[in-house]
Amino acid sequence: MNKYLRQLFTAVVALFVILGLSSTIIMAVRANALNNDPRNARSLYHQLGAYRGAILASDGTVMAKSEPVNDAFKYLRTYSNGPLYAPVTGFFSINQTADRGLEASRSMLLNGEADSLIWQRAKATLTGTTNQGASIETSIDPKLQQVAYDQLGTRDGAAVAIEVNTGRILAMVSTPSYDPNKLATHDTKAASQAYNELSAGQNSPLINRATSQLYPPGSTFKTIVASAALETGDYQTDTKIPAGASYTLPGTATQLPNAEAQADGVNGQISLQEAVAWSSNTAFAQLGVKLGASKVSDMATKLGFGSTITIDGTESTGTPMTATASTFPSDPTDDKLALASIGQGDTTATPLQMAMVAQAIANNGKLMQPTLVDRVRAADLTVLSQTKPQTMANAFSKDSADKLTTMMESVVSEANPQLAIDGIKVAAKTGTAQIGTDNSAIDGWVIGFAPADDPQIAVAVLVHNTDVYGSLAAGPIMRAMMQEALQQ
């Protein structure tokens, strides 16, 4: 009898252990995943029935808020000027889990379920009042955001502006955009139809082109090759490097030409500064091969290439908002290295990444962590968290940054005077990447910062699938953004 009692006791203990482990896994380990599962109707009603906090621009402009409605869900998420801010806010939908933007990265705070709001939840329970989510105060400048959006218009592209010394994202625009209000409706059929229409195809407006789409950066990448060269100590702004009207890619019969005669240099030689100013393909292809893949790749890595970049949030606040890792080829042959060094071939980047490159040059070689949220406030206006500037890397020296600035100023003063702003020094690098079948189309780029002698704002603009040089497609957009930012 004792034997059977011991066996029964052991079995009961084992069952309690299994029950404890399974409960722990469900309540702790898998809690977020289960709450976010779109099949979880109870969680859906709980989330939609909560007073979700507002998302605000830097001047207090309301980008997203919850409005009380007379239906089973109690509150409807609404977005003022939805398409303008969609890349920042993302969407909150009745039948699609928030998976992008601040609606996802700060979801637990917005719906009032974050650990930091435990006392507020307790107070609401004791007083019988509605628990309110936290409000999210962003770094977005509405006027700058509007200028970038208007300038891009109906074109496929993106624009990013970053505060140089802090890494705060002042504008982040992606076009074509979408209206989150169509996804926030409580009409499930209409919401599903809107989502299916918006998500269809490779050119979906739901894709944030500033952070989630990779493009060949073209000649904007030459700033990275130039910084790698300067850091060796063997190159100065006036150092002569091989150029020429054409360069045969190593081991091939393929000829690489220049777009401008000035980029050819004189007698096959050109100064590093003139090579940047006139965007010499022949010079930078040869310079990249001379430096070697390791030096160019190391500099790209220091500036953020090869790593997913977290823009906002943590696993404890929701689904972090990230930027896709930009790429530089691993151990390329010399012909591929030559192409990669002029931002073609296997080199790809997000517009955010290239804005970060401009920011680092403007900030004496110091790359800052890009951020979207300035602070989070509870419903009683108590500050729950405040973002502080954080250095990601010291990519290169101040001396190299100063020389890069001088060279990028010459891009405007010598080759692209239409990008100049009266009374303000502008540093820039244009880019024209060939894409499509037989290189029949263009990704037009520009990166830059201003004022060049006291940098405040760094900008990157991409216009995808255009038919003109980056200086003409993206350049005017950058100029307009800088003018708006610097006149405030």
Disulfide bonds with the S-S distance in Angstrom:
none
